Amino acid sequence: MYRKQYTGQLKMDIPFGVNLNADDKWVRLAEMMPWKEIEEEYHCHFKGQEGQIAKSARLAFGALYIQMSEGFTDVQTCTHIRQNPYFQYFCGFESYTTEEPFHASMMTHFRKRISMEMIRRITLSVFGTPAKEEPDNEMEPDTEYEDGQTQIPTEVENKGTLILDATCCPADIAYPTDIGLLNQSREISEEIIDILYETVKSQFEYKPRTYRNKARKEYLAYTKKRHHSDKETRKTIRGQLQYVSRNFRTIERLMEQGASLTSLDRQKYRKLLVIREIHRQQKSMYDARCHRIDGRIVSISQPHIRPIVRGKTHDPTEFGAKVAIGLVGGYAFLTSADWENFSEATVLKEAAEQYREAFGTYPKVIIGDRAYPTRDNRDWCKEHDIRLSGPRAGRKSLQFMAVEQKQIYQDSCERNAVEGEFGVVKRRYSLDRIMAKLPDTSFSSIAMGFFVANMERKLRLLFVPDGDWALDYDFELSSLVIFSRSFG
């Protein structure tokens, strides 16, 4: 059950006669946050009118914001909110309290309720401009005046620049290897055999053999060596596959004698399904002598994670969610996120449509790397009067090539902003290591990281110290532009 809370901020009473500093970061952020929109979005998750009253939307969203901004764990977030009056003010407390605001496990429930789509809609409401109502050329007739002249509705002119790029947000998993995954699968299957055997051991004279000690010695003998030949690697993989296959046959034999999988807890049963698929994939790759397969599982605890091949020199393959963003006026808008690898060129149209939803018009210019100017994207951008960065197709004169190269260089300089944004959210807001374990909570953490980066950028621009810098607003694109008085 959920009860809507008052979204305004009351004066907070704290002991020792101390007042909160009005210029503090968290006090100013509390005034900038769209608490009303957050309350409306959060309220939709609760349908019934019975049960315990849930925590407020401001406390849930504020706790996730604090965690992402400060880089806390779930337990640290709960502890710091209890100790810090500024955090309590930001989360909507009316008075300072030393009691624990919630159990640390509630952070997982907050991430489930505050989804990536919810954060995306809140981002559009804060940093976007609502689309203006435009006349429909097909449905509405042309306006006719008394003198007989007609006025044809004109299309809205494209405005602004959209910078597109994609990156991978790695998950917190160990670097996966085929032998390591098979060894973990073997150990889990042995634990399951032990549990099932206890339920039907009266029907067996001896416990089924698993050869766990021999398999462990073979695995350690392989991992202790610094270098491995291909022949030695295939031999070890074949051995681990045989041990896991034998354990699966043992599990089936125990079930024939009356053992039931209901004796396993939910986590063990889920892992059993995962290791069966891992064994199938590894056996298929071993037989085909390859290292590639669709839907490859690289983590038993997080089977939704996929390898993302990025082609970078220092880290050619990353393991996490692939994220595409659009940068407008220095603010990052999350376009799409997926665990499966996808072509960056396929999200250009979706990003342009989201830009139109946020600002009312298509962008005038779209800047991206070499992956975006495909033939399909060029034709689509030409149809909507959008200039797409990159070399144009067809033969060109020398004079035109010189002008084009200059424009390409200028676009590449502007594209550096999105690379800088990735560096900020990964180093400062911990998107280089996603600690959430579930697919939806991981997406929530990623979206919250970009939202926090946007809010704190807006905070820096709004509250710059007096001096040589001032602010000018571009209301059409709802972006902030800093200019220097000394340079006019």
C-alpha positions in Angstrom: 0.0 0.0 0.0 1.2 3.5 -0.8 0.1 6.9 0.4 1.1 10.0 -1.6 3.3 12.3 0.4 3.6 16.1 0.4 6.2 16.9 -2.2 7.2 20.3 -0.8 10.1 20.7 1.6 9.3 21.8 5.2 11.8 23.4 7.5 14.0 20.7 9.1 14.6 20.9 12.8 18.0 19.6 14.0 19.5 19.5 17.5 22.1 21.8 19.1 20.4 24.9 17.6 22.2 24.4 14.3 20.6 25.5 11.0 21.2 24.0 7.6 23.4 26.0 5.2 21.1 27.2 2.3 24.1 27.2 -0.1 24.8 23.5 0.5 24.7 21.2 -2.5 22.0 18.9 -1.1 19.8 21.8 -0.1 20.0 23.3 -3.6 19.4 19.9 -5.2 16.3 19.4 -3.1 14.9 22.6 -4.6 15.7 21.5 -8.2 14.4 18.0 -8.1 11.1 17.2 -9.8 9.6 15.6 -6.7 6.0 16.0 -8.0 6.8 14.0 -11.2 8.7 11.4 -9.2 5.7 11.0 -6.9 3.3 10.4 -9.8 5.6 7.9 -11.4 6.4 6.0 -8.2 2.7 5.8 -7.2 1.8 3.7 -10.2 3.7 0.7 -8.7 1.2 0.3 -5.9 -2.4 -0.9 -6.8 -3.8 -2.3 -3.6 -5.0 -0.5 -0.4 -3.9 -3.2 2.0 -0.7 -4.1 3.7 2.2 -2.1 5.2 2.6 1.5 4.0 5.6 1.7 1.6 8.4 4.2 1.9 7.9 7.5 0.2 8.9 8.2 -3.4 11.2 11.0 -2.3 13.0 8.7 0.2 13.4 5.9 -2.4 14.6 8.2 -5.2 16.7 10.3 -2.9 18.5 7.2 -1.5 19.3 6.0 -5.0 20.5 9.5 -6.0 22.8 9.7 -2.9 24.2 6.3 -3.5 25.1 7.0 -7.1 26.4 10.5 -6.4 28.7 9.4 -3.5 29.6 5.9 -4.6 28.2 4.2 -1.5 27.1 0.6 -1.1 23.6 -0.2 0.0 24.7 -0.5 3.7 26.7 2.7 3.5 23.9 4.6 2.0 21.5 3.6 4.8 24.2 4.5 7.4 25.0 7.9 5.9 21.4 8.9 5.6 21.0 8.2 9.3 24.0 10.2 10.2 23.9 13.2 7.8 21.2 15.9 8.3 21.7 17.2 4.8 20.9 13.7 3.3 17.8 13.6 5.5 16.7 17.0 4.3 17.2 15.9 0.7 15.1 12.7 1.3 12.2 14.8 2.7 12.6 14.3 6.5 10.8 16.9 8.5 13.2 16.6 11.5 16.6 15.1 12.2 16.4 11.5 13.5 19.1 9.0 14.5 16.9 6.0 13.7 17.6 3.9 10.7 15.5 5.1 7.8 15.1 1.6 6.2 16.9 -1.7 6.0 19.7 -1.9 3.5 17.9 -4.6 1.6 15.2 -2.0 0.6 17.6 -0.5 -1.9 17.0 -3.5 -4.1 13.3 -2.9 -4.0 13.8 0.8 -4.8 15.8 -0.1 -7.9 13.1 -2.5 -9.0 10.4 0.2 -8.6 12.4 3.1 -10.1 13.0 1.6 -13.5 15.1 2.8 -16.4 12.0 3.9 -18.3 10.8 5.9 -15.3 14.2 7.7 -15.0 14.2 8.4 -18.7 10.7 10.0 -18.5 11.8 12.1 -15.5 15.0 13.2 -17.4 12.8 14.3 -20.4 10.6 16.3 -18.0 13.6 18.1 -16.4 15.9 18.7 -19.3 13.5 18.6 -22.3 11.0 21.1 -23.7 7.5 19.8 -24.2 6.6 19.4 -27.9 4.4 22.2 -29.2 1.2 21.3 -31.0 1.8 21.3 -34.7 -0.8 21.5 -37.4 -1.4 18.3 -39.3 -1.2 18.8 -43.0 -3.3 15.7 -43.8 -6.1 16.1 -41.3 -6.6 19.9 -41.0 -7.6 21.9 -44.2 -5.6 24.9 -45.3 -6.7 28.2 -43.7 -8.8 30.3 -46.1 -9.0 34.1 -45.7 -11.7 36.5 -47.0 -9.6 37.5 -50.0 -9.6 33.9 -51.2 -5.9 33.3 -50.4 -4.9 30.2 -48.5 -2.2 29.6 -46.0 -0.3 26.3 -46.2 0.9 25.0 -42.7 4.6 25.1 -42.5 6.8 22.5 -40.9 8.8 23.3 -37.8 12.4 24.1 -38.5 15.0 21.7 -37.2 17.1 23.0 -34.3 20.0 21.9 -32.2 22.8 19.3 -32.4 22.5 15.7 -31.3 25.8 13.8 -30.6 25.4 10.0 -30.6 27.7 7.3 -29.2 27.6 4.0 -27.4 29.6 2.4 -24.7 29.6 -0.7 -22.4 28.9 -0.5 -18.7 30.8 -3.5 -17.3 29.2 -5.6 -14.6 31.0 -6.8 -11.4 32.0 -10.3 -12.5 35.3 -12.1 -12.7 36.8 -12.4 -16.1 35.2 -15.5 -17.6 37.1 -18.4 -19.0 35.7 -21.7 -20.4 37.6 -23.8 -17.9 36.6 -21.6 -15.0 32.9 -21.7 -15.9 33.0 -25.5 -16.3 34.8 -25.8 -12.9 32.1 -23.7 -11.2 29.4 -25.8 -12.9 31.0 -29.0 -11.7 31.1 -27.7 -8.1 27.5 -26.6 -8.2 26.4 -29.9 -9.6 28.2 -31.7 -6.8 26.4 -29.6 -4.2 23.1 -30.5 -5.8 24.0 -34.2 -5.7 24.8 -33.9 -2.0 21.4 -32.3 -1.3 19.4 -34.8 -3.4 21.3 -37.8 -2.0 20.3 -36.9 1.6 16.6 -37.3 0.6 17.0 -40.8 -0.8 20.1 -42.2 0.8 18.2 -45.1 2.3 17.8 -46.6 -1.2 21.6 -46.5 -1.9 24.2 -48.7 -0.3 27.0 -46.3 -1.3 26.9 -42.6 -2.3 27.3 -42.1 -6.0 30.9 -41.2 -7.0 31.6 -37.7 -8.4 35.4 -37.8 -8.6 35.5 -34.3 -7.2 39.0 -34.5 -5.7 40.4 -35.7 -9.0 38.6 -33.1 -11.0 39.8 -30.4 -8.5 43.4 -31.5 -8.8 43.3 -31.4 -12.6 41.8 -27.9 -12.6 44.4 -26.5 -10.1 47.2 -28.1 -12.1 46.0 -26.2 -15.2 45.4 -22.9 -13.5 48.8 -22.8 -11.7 50.7 -22.8 -15.0 51.4 -19.4 -16.5 51.3 -20.6 -20.2 49.1 -23.2 -21.7 49.2 -24.9 -25.1 46.1 -25.4 -27.2 46.4 -29.2 -26.8 46.6 -28.9 -23.0 43.6 -26.5 -22.9 41.4 -28.8 -25.0 42.4 -31.7 -22.8 41.4 -29.9 -19.6 38.1 -28.7 -21.1 37.3 -32.2 -22.3 37.9 -33.5 -18.8 35.7 -30.9 -17.1 32.9 -31.5 -19.6 33.0 -35.2 -18.8 32.9 -34.6 -15.1 29.9 -32.2 -15.4 28.1 -34.7 -17.8 28.7 -37.5 -15.3 27.1 -35.4 -12.5 24.1 -34.7 -14.6 23.6 -38.4 -15.2 23.9 -38.9 -11.4 21.2 -36.3 -10.7 18.9 -38.0 -13.2 19.5 -41.4 -11.5 18.8 -39.8 -8.1 15.5 -38.4 -9.4 14.5 -41.9 -10.7 15.0 -43.2 -7.2 12.5 -40.7 -5.8 14.6 -37.5 -5.3 12.8 -34.3 -6.2 14.1 -31.0 -7.3 11.7 -29.4 -4.9 14.2 -30.1 -2.2 16.4 -27.5 -3.8 16.0 -23.8 -2.9 15.2 -21.3 -5.6 18.8 -20.2 -6.1 20.1 -23.8 -6.4 17.4 -24.7 -8.9 18.1 -21.6 -11.0 21.8 -22.4 -11.1 21.0 -26.0 -12.2 19.2 -24.6 -15.2 22.1 -22.2 -15.9 24.9 -24.8 -15.7 22.9 -27.1 -18.0 22.9 -24.4 -20.7 26.6 -23.7 -20.0 27.5 -27.3 -20.5 25.5 -27.4 -23.8 27.3 -24.2 -25.1 30.7 -25.4 -24.1 30.2 -28.8 -25.5 29.0 -27.3 -28.8 32.0 -24.9 -29.0 34.4 -27.8 -28.1 33.1 -30.0 -30.9 33.1 -27.2 -33.4 36.6 -26.0 -32.3 35.4 -22.4 -32.0 35.0 -19.8 -29.3 31.8 -18.1 -30.5 28.1 -19.0 -29.9 24.8 -17.1 -29.7 23.6 -16.1 -26.3 26.9 -17.1 -24.6 26.7 -17.2 -20.8 29.7 -15.7 -19.1 28.5 -15.7 -15.5 26.5 -18.3 -13.5 25.2 -15.8 -11.0 24.3 -13.3 -13.7 23.4 -15.3 -16.8 21.9 -12.3 -18.6 25.3 -10.7 -19.2 26.8 -11.1 -22.6 30.3 -10.4 -24.0 30.4 -7.0 -25.8 33.2 -6.9 -28.4 34.3 -3.2 -28.6 37.6 -3.7 -30.5 39.6 -1.5 -28.1 43.3 -2.1 -27.8 43.5 -2.3 -24.0 40.1 -4.0 -23.5 38.8 -5.6 -26.7 35.9 -7.4 -25.0 33.8 -6.1 -22.1 31.1 -7.9 -20.1 28.0 -5.8 -19.4 25.2 -3.8 -20.9 25.7 -1.9 -24.1 24.3 1.7 -23.7 23.6 4.3 -26.4 23.1 7.9 -25.4 22.4 11.2 -27.1 24.2 14.3 -25.9 22.3 17.6 -26.2 23.7 20.8 -24.7 26.0 18.9 -22.5 23.2 16.7 -21.0 23.1 13.0 -21.7 19.8 11.3 -22.7 19.7 7.6 -22.5 18.6 6.3 -25.9 18.7 2.5 -25.5 20.3 -0.2 -23.4 20.6 -3.9 -24.1 22.5 -6.9 -22.8 23.0 -8.2 -26.4 25.4 -6.5 -28.7 23.8 -4.3 -31.3 24.9 -2.1 -34.1 25.1 1.6 -33.1 23.7 2.7 -36.5 20.3 1.1 -35.7 19.5 3.5 -32.9 19.9 6.7 -34.9 16.3 7.0 -35.9 15.1 6.1 -32.4 17.4 8.8 -30.9 16.1 11.4 -33.4 12.5 10.6 -32.5 13.3 10.8 -28.8 14.9 14.2 -29.5 11.8 15.3 -31.2 9.7 14.1 -28.3 11.9 16.1 -25.8 12.4 19.3 -27.7 9.6 19.5 -30.2 11.7 19.4 -33.4 14.2 17.1 -35.1 17.9 18.0 -34.6 19.5 20.1 -37.3 22.8 18.2 -37.0 23.5 14.6 -35.9 27.1 13.9 -35.0 28.5 10.4 -34.6 31.4 8.2 -35.4 31.9 6.2 -38.6 29.3 3.6 -37.7 26.4 5.9 -38.1 26.4 7.2 -41.7 25.0 4.1 -43.4 23.0 4.3 -46.6 19.7 3.9 -44.7 20.6 6.5 -42.2 21.7 9.0 -44.9 18.5 8.6 -46.8 16.4 9.0 -43.6 18.3 12.1 -42.5 18.0 13.6 -46.0 14.3 13.1 -45.9 14.0 14.9 -42.6 16.4 17.7 -43.5 19.1 16.6 -41.0 22.8 16.9 -41.6 24.6 13.7 -40.7 28.3 13.9 -39.9 30.7 11.9 -42.0 31.8 11.7 -45.6 29.0 11.8 -48.2 28.5 9.1 -50.7 29.3 9.6 -54.4 32.1 11.3 -56.4 33.2 14.7 -55.2 35.4 17.5 -56.6 38.6 18.5 -55.0 37.2 21.8 -53.8 34.2 20.0 -52.3 36.5 17.4 -50.6 38.5 20.2 -48.9 35.3 21.8 -47.5 34.0 18.4 -46.4 37.2 17.4 -44.7 37.1 20.7 -42.7 33.5 20.0 -41.7 34.4 16.4 -40.7 37.3 17.7 -38.5 35.0 20.2 -36.8 32.4 17.5 -36.1 35.0 15.2 -34.7 36.1 17.9 -32.3 32.5 18.4 -31.1 32.1 14.7 -30.7 34.8 14.6 -28.0 32.1 15.9 -25.6 30.3 12.6 -25.6 33.6 10.7 -24.9 34.2 13.1 -22.0 30.7 12.3 -20.7 31.4 8.6 -20.7 34.6 9.3 -18.8 32.7 11.3 -16.2 29.9 8.8 -15.5 32.3 5.9 -15.4 35.0 7.4 -13.2 32.8 9.7 -11.0 29.5 7.8 -10.9 30.7 4.2 -10.9 29.3 3.1 -14.2 32.6 1.4 -15.0 31.5 -1.3 -12.5 27.8 -2.0 -12.0 27.3 -3.7 -8.7 23.6 -4.5 -9.1 23.0 -8.2 -9.9 19.6 -8.3 -11.6 18.9 -7.2 -15.2 16.3 -4.5 -14.3 18.2 -3.2 -11.3 21.4 -2.9 -13.4 19.5 -0.8 -15.9 18.1 1.3 -13.1 21.7 2.0 -11.8 22.9 2.9 -15.3 20.0 5.3 -15.9 20.4 6.9 -12.4 24.1 7.4 -13.1 23.4 9.5 -16.2 20.6 11.4 -14.4 22.9 12.3 -11.5 25.5 13.5 -13.9 23.0 15.7 -15.6 21.6 17.2 -12.4 25.0 18.0 -11.0 26.0 19.6 -14.2 22.9 21.7 -14.1 23.7 22.6 -10.5 27.2 23.7 -11.4 25.9 25.9 -14.2 23.1 27.5 -12.1 25.2 28.3 -9.1 28.5 29.5 -10.5 30.3 32.2 -8.4 29.9 35.8 -9.3 32.7 37.2 -11.5 33.7 36.9 -15.1 31.0 34.2 -15.9 27.3 34.6 -16.4 24.5 32.4 -17.7 22.3 32.6 -20.8 19.3 30.4 -21.4 18.3 28.8 -24.6 14.6 28.1 -23.9 14.0 26.4 -27.3 16.4 23.6 -26.4 16.2 23.9 -22.6 20.0 24.0 -22.4 22.5 26.2 -20.5 25.2 28.1 -22.3 28.0 29.7 -20.4 29.7 32.8 -22.0 32.4 35.1 -20.8 31.8 38.8 -20.2 35.4 39.6 -20.8 35.3 38.2 -24.3 31.9 39.7 -25.1 
